[in-house]
Amino acid sequence: MKLQFKNELGKIIIISVFLNVTCIFSVNAADVSSAVKNKTEGVVFAEKVKNSLNSGSKEETLALFETMPESLKNSPDMLVLQASVLLSAGKIAEASDLVEKLKSVAPDARETAELSLLTAKLSKNRAKYAEVLAQLAQSKNGKDLANIEYAEDFLRKNKYDKATEYFLTAYQANPANPDSLIGLGKCNYYQGKFDQAKKNFSTILAKDEYNSQANLYMGKILAEENKNRSALEYARKALKSDPENYDIYIDIGSYSHQLMDYKGAEEAWTKAISIVPDFFLTYAYRASLYDEMNLFDKAYEDYKKVIQLNPKYYYAFESLGMLAWHEQDYAGSCNAFMKALEMNPDNYSYMLMVAAGLIKDGKQQQAKTFLAGALKKFDRESLEYSVIRIYHDGGGRNAENLTMLKLSKEQSSTKRKKLTYYMGLFYEINNFQERAQELYEQVLTGAPIFFEYRLAEWSVKDGQ
């Protein structure tokens, strides 16, 4: 949100107040003209505030307002400036008191509407917030702001028709506010109306080439059309006006990855982590990239971080189990897949990996006991039951032949290839390497959409 107001000499002073997910603000004052020869009290004081803000100390800046000349204390300019600094320092209640004063001295000012909304939103007082929205919706200077708030609430709930209705009302109230057009573009994007969304965002970019949200979503649309290089260009333009935006770096990483620029993807996701260090999914993205780059130690560390941040994300345990298996840490692999199984108890892949890990770790009896329990979860005629029974019983020519026949008749390609891997693994464990390699190669004829593909890939490479 950009607040603009004029001082006594008509010089524009800009205070930029940015609200992010943690409700932290940064406030910066623009240069005040040094060409003014006979500076008024307002200009002199504004320069002091600017210099203090540039030094980075909000408390010192706030202390300056205690020395503000009496003639400035009811100045709308100074009230906006002081309220903005208070918001930046997280002093919401004090800022709210100043906004009430501002309403009495400049009720129709745009800055009054913006600060009213901002302080109400940050107060966490839902009744106050609703009251301010209702007032703004009926005002000339804040109708668009209120309708954008209503629209964004519907957008968060995926109620695109209602969101579109309110964004349109906001746009009609104030076409100069790009937020309403951005909102319309998002509604169209999320409904798959890409051509209309492009028109919305292009209209904004024609006036503001580096608008971060318009560039970000233009990139998303082009990525949907598999135009990742063009998408990357838009995402990089978005950074020019918003260089610390987490979402932009996530998208840059994704587009770079699609373009096989692994270094670019790594740099982008690492930067995203530095901005938001406690979101598990970014580590998962980077871990998967490291795995693809065969940087297994780095991948392993990132997956551990994923689990630390979100212990219920069982895919991270799956990946840890895979990487431990690659390093022949069968006990570690078994433990990781057991954790994954606890959160997905009917997953036959996890059951078989636990059993294989126990067998590889020399714990055959423990594996047999575990598999006896696993067998109870499946119909005796099912393919899953047959493969698990092979592991439980240690094979047998007739059982193996019947299981392979069932495999050949399985209609689901994914299921057939996954269980083909486990038959190959069974033969590998029992030192029938040639037969194991044949089955692993069958697994690799499909798309890499399941983790067993990666395991088969490693086994084929090791067997060559």
Solvent accessible surface area in square Angstrom, and as a share of the most:
residue,aa,sasa,rsa
1,M,81,0.36
2,K,115,0.49
3,L,0,0.00
4,Q,84,0.37
5,F,16,0.07
6,K,128,0.54
7,N,10,0.05
8,E,109,0.49
9,L,84,0.42
10,G,41,0.39
11,K,80,0.34
12,I,65,0.33
13,I,3,0.02
14,I,46,0.23
15,I,0,0.00
16,S,19,0.12
17,V,1,0.01
18,F,119,0.49
19,L,65,0.32
20,N,82,0.42
21,V,145,0.83
22,T,90,0.53
23,C,51,0.30
24,I,110,0.56
25,F,7,0.03
26,S,51,0.33
27,V,9,0.05
28,N,82,0.42
29,A,15,0.11
30,A,39,0.30
31,D,110,0.57
32,V,10,0.06
33,S,32,0.21
34,S,98,0.63
35,A,85,0.66
36,V,40,0.23
37,K,187,0.79
38,N,135,0.69
39,K,81,0.34
40,T,42,0.25
41,E,95,0.42
42,G,2,0.02
43,V,1,0.01
44,V,61,0.35
45,F,8,0.03
46,A,3,0.03
47,E,32,0.14
48,K,104,0.44
49,V,1,0.00
50,K,32,0.13
51,N,89,0.46
52,S,15,0.10
53,L,17,0.08
54,N,102,0.52
55,S,80,0.51
56,G,60,0.58
57,S,32,0.21
58,K,69,0.29
59,E,109,0.49
60,E,109,0.49
61,T,0,0.00
62,L,22,0.11
63,A,50,0.39
64,L,42,0.21
65,F,9,0.04
66,E,148,0.66
67,T,101,0.59
68,M,14,0.06
69,P,38,0.24
70,E,134,0.60
71,S,84,0.54
72,L,9,0.05
73,K,75,0.32
74,N,92,0.47
75,S,25,0.16
76,P,55,0.35
77,D,19,0.10
78,M,3,0.01
79,L,3,0.02
80,V,3,0.02
81,L,3,0.01
82,Q,38,0.17
83,A,1,0.00
84,S,0,0.00
85,V,0,0.00
86,L,9,0.04
87,L,1,0.00
88,S,9,0.06
89,A,32,0.25
90,G,48,0.46
91,K,66,0.28
92,I,37,0.19
93,A,76,0.59
94,E,90,0.40
95,A,0,0.00
96,S,33,0.21
97,D,102,0.53
98,L,26,0.13
99,V,3,0.02
100,E,85,0.38
101,K,80,0.34
102,L,2,0.01
103,K,56,0.24
104,S,88,0.57
105,V,62,0.36
106,A,17,0.13
107,P,81,0.51
108,D,122,0.63
109,A,32,0.25
110,R,69,0.25
111,E,22,0.10
112,T,4,0.03
113,A,2,0.02
114,E,12,0.06
115,L,0,0.00
116,S,5,0.04
117,L,7,0.03
118,L,8,0.04
119,T,6,0.04
120,A,3,0.03
121,K,75,0.32
122,L,12,0.06
123,S,44,0.28
124,K,152,0.64
125,N,77,0.40
126,R,210,0.77
127,A,77,0.60
128,K,70,0.30
129,Y,55,0.21
130,A,57,0.44
131,E,86,0.38
132,V,4,0.02
133,L,10,0.05
134,A,54,0.42
135,Q,97,0.43
136,L,13,0.06
137,A,20,0.15
138,Q,163,0.72
139,S,33,0.21
140,K,209,0.88
141,N,28,0.14
142,G,0,0.00
143,K,81,0.35
144,D,3,0.01
145,L,14,0.07
146,A,0,0.00
147,N,10,0.05
148,I,12,0.06
149,E,19,0.09
150,Y,67,0.26
151,A,0,0.00
152,E,58,0.26
153,D,53,0.28
154,F,45,0.19
155,L,25,0.13
156,R,164,0.60
157,K,112,0.48
158,N,101,0.52
159,K,105,0.45
160,Y,45,0.17
161,D,113,0.59
162,K,82,0.35
163,A,0,0.00
164,T,38,0.22
165,E,90,0.40
166,Y,58,0.22
167,F,1,0.01
168,L,74,0.37
169,T,42,0.25
170,A,0,0.00
171,Y,71,0.27
172,Q,135,0.60
173,A,45,0.35
174,N,37,0.19
175,P,80,0.51
176,A,88,0.68
177,N,15,0.08
178,P,57,0.36
179,D,67,0.35
180,S,0,0.00
181,L,20,0.10
182,I,15,0.07
183,G,3,0.03
184,L,13,0.07
185,G,0,0.00
186,K,40,0.17
187,C,1,0.01
188,N,20,0.10
189,Y,30,0.11
190,Y,101,0.38
191,Q,65,0.29
192,G,43,0.41
193,K,106,0.45
194,F,53,0.22
195,D,105,0.54
196,Q,78,0.35
197,A,0,0.00
198,K,52,0.22
199,K,129,0.55
200,N,15,0.08
201,F,0,0.00
202,S,49,0.32
203,T,61,0.35
204,I,8,0.04
205,L,26,0.13
206,A,89,0.69
207,K,173,0.73
208,D,67,0.35
209,E,91,0.41
210,Y,83,0.32
211,N,20,0.10
212,S,18,0.12
213,Q,49,0.22
214,A,0,0.00
215,N,0,0.00
216,L,6,0.03
217,Y,16,0.06
218,M,15,0.07
219,G,0,0.00
220,K,42,0.18
221,I,0,0.00
222,L,17,0.08
223,A,26,0.20
224,E,97,0.43
225,E,57,0.25
226,N,127,0.65
227,K,103,0.44
228,N,25,0.13
229,R,153,0.56
230,S,43,0.28
231,A,0,0.00
232,L,11,0.05
233,E,104,0.47
234,Y,57,0.22
235,A,0,0.00
236,R,125,0.46
237,K,57,0.24
238,A,0,0.00
239,L,32,0.16
240,K,137,0.58
241,S,64,0.41
242,D,44,0.23
243,P,76,0.48
244,E,104,0.47
245,N,26,0.13
246,Y,36,0.14
247,D,76,0.39
248,I,0,0.00
249,Y,30,0.11
250,I,24,0.12
251,D,16,0.08
252,I,13,0.07
253,G,0,0.00
254,S,42,0.27
255,Y,11,0.04
256,S,1,0.00
257,H,51,0.23
258,Q,117,0.52
259,L,49,0.24
260,M,142,0.64
261,D,58,0.30
262,Y,54,0.20
263,K,139,0.59
264,G,15,0.14
265,A,0,0.00
266,E,37,0.17
267,E,98,0.44
268,A,6,0.04
269,W,14,0.05
270,T,57,0.33
271,K,67,0.28
272,A,0,0.00
273,I,18,0.09
274,S,77,0.50
275,I,47,0.24
276,V,44,0.25
277,P,76,0.48
278,D,101,0.52
279,F,77,0.32
280,F,42,0.17
281,L,49,0.25
282,T,0,0.00
283,Y,17,0.07
284,A,10,0.08
285,Y,78,0.30
286,R,35,0.13
287,A,0,0.00
288,S,58,0.38
289,L,2,0.01
290,Y,12,0.04
291,D,16,0.08
292,E,81,0.36
293,M,55,0.25
294,N,83,0.43
295,L,69,0.34
296,F,29,0.12
297,D,113,0.59
298,K,102,0.43
299,A,0,0.00
300,Y,73,0.28
301,E,99,0.44
302,D,8,0.04
303,Y,16,0.06
304,K,90,0.38
305,K,62,0.26
306,V,0,0.00
307,I,27,0.14
308,Q,126,0.56
309,L,56,0.28
310,N,38,0.20
311,P,82,0.51
312,K,164,0.70
313,Y,54,0.21
314,Y,52,0.20
315,Y,114,0.43
316,A,0,0.00
317,F,22,0.09
318,E,24,0.11
319,S,18,0.11
320,L,16,0.08
321,G,0,0.00
322,M,13,0.06
323,L,4,0.02
324,A,4,0.03
325,W,24,0.08
326,H,59,0.26
327,E,99,0.44
328,Q,134,0.60
329,D,66,0.34
330,Y,42,0.16
331,A,43,0.34
332,G,23,0.22
333,S,0,0.00
334,C,11,0.06
335,N,98,0.50
336,A,10,0.08
337,F,0,0.00
338,M,65,0.29
339,K,98,0.42
340,A,0,0.00
341,L,18,0.09
342,E,114,0.51
343,M,65,0.29
344,N,40,0.21
345,P,71,0.44
346,D,97,0.50
347,N,39,0.20
348,Y,33,0.13
349,S,2,0.01
350,Y,2,0.01
351,M,2,0.01
352,L,0,0.00
353,M,0,0.00
354,V,0,0.00
355,A,0,0.00
356,A,0,0.00
357,G,0,0.00
358,L,11,0.05
359,I,30,0.15
360,K,66,0.28
361,D,56,0.29
362,G,52,0.50
363,K,91,0.38
364,Q,106,0.47
365,Q,130,0.58
366,Q,101,0.45
367,A,2,0.01
368,K,88,0.37
369,T,91,0.53
370,F,44,0.18
371,L,1,0.00
372,A,40,0.31
373,G,37,0.35
374,A,5,0.04
375,L,17,0.09
376,K,175,0.74
377,K,108,0.46
378,F,37,0.15
379,D,97,0.50
380,R,174,0.63
381,E,135,0.61
382,S,27,0.18
383,L,11,0.05
384,E,22,0.10
385,Y,21,0.08
386,S,16,0.10
387,V,0,0.00
388,I,0,0.00
389,R,90,0.33
390,I,3,0.01
391,Y,11,0.04
392,H,37,0.16
393,D,72,0.37
394,G,51,0.49
395,G,14,0.14
396,G,38,0.36
397,R,184,0.67
398,N,116,0.60
399,A,46,0.35
400,E,25,0.11
401,N,85,0.43
402,L,112,0.56
403,T,3,0.02
404,M,40,0.18
405,L,94,0.47
406,K,67,0.29
407,L,4,0.02
408,S,80,0.51
409,K,133,0.56
410,E,36,0.16
411,Q,168,0.75
412,S,50,0.32
413,S,54,0.35
414,T,51,0.29
415,K,52,0.22
416,R,73,0.27
417,K,30,0.13
418,K,31,0.13
419,L,0,0.00
420,T,8,0.04
421,Y,0,0.00
422,Y,0,0.00
423,M,0,0.00
424,G,0,0.00
425,L,1,0.00
426,F,11,0.04
427,Y,20,0.08
428,E,39,0.17
429,I,35,0.18
430,N,58,0.30
431,N,121,0.62
432,F,122,0.51
433,Q,88,0.39
434,E,137,0.62
435,R,82,0.30
436,A,0,0.00
437,Q,35,0.15
438,E,77,0.35
439,L,0,0.00
440,Y,0,0.00
441,E,93,0.42
442,Q,86,0.38
443,V,0,0.00
444,L,45,0.22
445,T,104,0.60
446,G,24,0.23
447,A,57,0.44
448,P,95,0.60
449,I,127,0.64
450,F,23,0.09
451,F,19,0.08
452,E,0,0.00
453,Y,35,0.13
454,R,49,0.18
455,L,1,0.01
456,A,0,0.00
457,E,67,0.30
458,W,20,0.07
459,S,18,0.12
460,V,15,0.09
461,K,140,0.59
462,D,115,0.60
463,G,50,0.48
464,Q,174,0.77
